Each structure stands twice: as C-alpha cells, then as structure tokens.
C-alpha cells in the first residue's frame, strides 16, 4: 500500500506556491488529495490556491470535504515552522505525504559569494528540509511518504555551484539516513535529483549567472509538469532515488561505475572560471 491508495490523503508541500512544488500540487489535487501549500510569500500562496481550486473537477474542489490550504512560513526558522504547525493542526490531524521542495540557488564562484548567500542556500536547501521534516514527522502515519528534492548537482559538483551543490549532496545523505530510521514505521523516503527544470527560479538563476558560466550547450530544461509525473510514479513504485530524465539516470550510472572517466568528461563539458 502507498499513499496513493489511501482514502482522502493529505499532502504538505514546502515551496508549493510555484515551480515544481506547484506542479506537484496541481497533480495531487486532480488525484483528490487534500493539499497544503507552505511558502514564504502570502500573495503567491493565495494566487496558487485560487489556481488549484480552479483546476479541480467541475472548477471546484474535487469533493465536498477536499481541502486546499496555505500557510506562510520560513522553513529555515524553527519558530516560523512551529507557528505553521499550530495553524495547520486546527484543520488537519495527519500529513500522508510531505514534499520538501523549497529551495534557492545563487550561481557564483565561492570567493564571489557573500556570507549571506552561502548561508541562505545551506539554511533553506538543507537545514530547512531537516527542520520541516522533523516538525511534521509526527503527523505522518504508516504507509505515508516523504519526498525530498535534491538536484543533479547533488550527484556531482559544478564550478559556480559550490554552496548549492554542497546543500544538495547533503539532502541525498539526509534522505538515505532518514529512510533507514523510518523503515520500522513503514514510512517511505524518496529523494529527487532533477536536472534543470523550467521554473521561475531557473529563469532567475540564469539572469544572475556570471558571464563565464553561460553556455549554449546546456541541455533544455525539463517542464515542471514532467518532473511531477515522474515523482508521483517513483513514489508509487517505491523508488528511493528518483531521476526524472534519461540523461540524469545515465549520469548516475557513469558516476557509480566509472567515476574517474565521468569526472574527466564532465570537466570538459562545463564552463570553468
């Protein structure tokens, strides 16, 4: 049994107001999940909620007791998460699927990153995921699931992504350890390592990117809707490591079995300062 076999399951999605998180929320609403969106910006949350209500069957929430809720919180703040929990438990007594999708990226060489830019990426991408998971874990029942978003850069590092890659490698390690902790509780843990995905954050990343990092050879970004479908399929099939496209799956294979050759190839493929 998986979370998708439950009756009226509830999903909490951090970073759910846009990008991949919103794409997953869209698919889950169509599957009659109760959906809770957690993000920092209230105006984006309200816009996302209205859109989700509009795509539900017949232009309304799918069933009389299906709920779509929002909560404004900063995943890197323990205090903020505690307030979010207090607000949510008035309406929800369980969270069957926790999707940790909140994340940030700042492309630049390590010595060009400010203290704040380094800390922000580690605190939101890794620490925030750990804190949110700990905060809501007690609400996840047997046969529930946790999905943590890493990145293809959680499998290998690129120049210009030192802090980001460190945070995403950490997500993979955290998820593997958590998976073993929760085996006896029959709560499944999954980690997603997507390549570039066409989201507002991806566009902002390229606007901020220094000139030396720009290249026409970078593969086309995946649609967020495709990543969402692959994530849902991966959870249904009990996959721990979810790699949404064939290029990332091939990369993972090469890094596992031919690490020296893979790094030599990658060194020649991507720009360096």
Secondary structure as UniProt FT lines:
FT   HELIX           3..5
FT   STRAND          10..14
FT   TURN            15..17
FT   HELIX           19..30
FT   TURN            31..32
FT   STRAND          34..39
FT   HELIX           42..55
FT   HELIX           57..59
FT   TURN            64..65
FT   STRAND          68..72
FT   TURN            75..76
FT   HELIX           78..88
FT   TURN            89..91
FT   STRAND          97..100
FT   HELIX           110..112
FT   HELIX           115..122
FT   HELIX           123..127
FT   HELIX           128..136
FT   HELIX           137..139
FT   TURN            142..143
FT   STRAND          145..149
FT   HELIX           152..154
FT   TURN            159..160
FT   HELIX           162..181
FT   HELIX           183..185
FT   STRAND          188..192
FT   STRAND          197..198
FT   HELIX           200..208
FT   HELIX           211..213
FT   TURN            216..217
FT   STRAND          222..223
FT   HELIX           224..236
FT   TURN            237..238
FT   STRAND          241..242
FT   HELIX           246..257
FT   HELIX           259..269
//
